[in-house]
Amino acid sequence: MIIIKKADALSQLLFEKKKNRKQTGFVPTMGALHHGHLAIIKKSVERNDITVCSIFVNPTQFNDDADFIKYPVTIEKDILLLEAAGCNILFLPPVSEIYPQGIQNQPDYNIGFLETVLEGKFRPGHFQGVCQVVHRLLQIILPHTLYIGQKDYQQCMVIKKLLSLTQLDKDINTEIVPTMRELDGLAMSSRNTRLSTDARQMAPLIAKTLQQIKENIVPGKIDTLIQTAILNLNNAGFKTDYIELANAETLERIDNWDVNQKAIALAAAFIDEVRLIDNIKIN
Ligand code: AMP
């Protein structure tokens, strides 16, 4: 695996590879890699000649300074894991390579409704930051396929919208990889390493609660089911930002469910000052 820190050097190298008809897969990450990331890397390695992974803790997508400062960094371990997974190129840029004009004065992306609900509502500015970094990375790398995780379901929708806004979707395919979980059901996340022992034991309750919604949902009004789920988490010590049932294609909230509606249950909750998110498709 080669490690590249300069955007121009990476673009140049990939340009040469593409001239030789090499298929490129790209996996953007913020590092502190776990098996969820590695599952995505492996998928790209299986299907492409070249897999590029980026590790960049993007300052513009953190709406909470403390979360940014505490974001885990394990770069040496990450390099070993990427090599073992068969990744070919690690892009490890400093902030100045991603934002050569500085982090201010970034374009505004018109992602509409997606920015007003769920993560968009609770993390103002977050998805603008995601669009800024993903747009820049895609311009540098121009992969054939971009690989992203269902764990961040709304982010997947935002990235798809970004690709269509920028017309990058003409050249770049997007593949969404299912969420990898720990044996107890907890969705793998870099932030899990920040959980205390007690909080780590409690954390799978988010996935269990979403699973219960899936098992108990019946057509009709679902407000009691959702309120019970929120109460369940809060009584166990979580501070729940939201639990919602939404249309799986638009993310519009569903208050009255019918079996023909493709739905997804999504949750965000703090435990121990650590904010975790998860989602489960209902049908
Ligand atoms: P992050 O480093 O958290 O920004 O995540 C980088 C990519 O890995 C994103 O596309 C995430 O959706 C994806 N990802 C994170 N956690 C998981 C997981 N548990 N299973 C599958 N993909 C994941």
Boltz pocket constraint, residues with backbone or C-beta under 6 A from the ligand:
constraints:
  - pocket:
      binder: B
      contacts: [[A, 28], [A, 29], [A, 30], [A, 31], [A, 35], [A, 36], [A, 37], [A, 39], [A, 40], [A, 147], [A, 148], [A, 149], [A, 150], [A, 151], [A, 152], [A, 177], [A, 178], [A, 179], [A, 180], [A, 181], [A, 187], [A, 188], [A, 189], [A, 190]]
      max_distance: 6.0
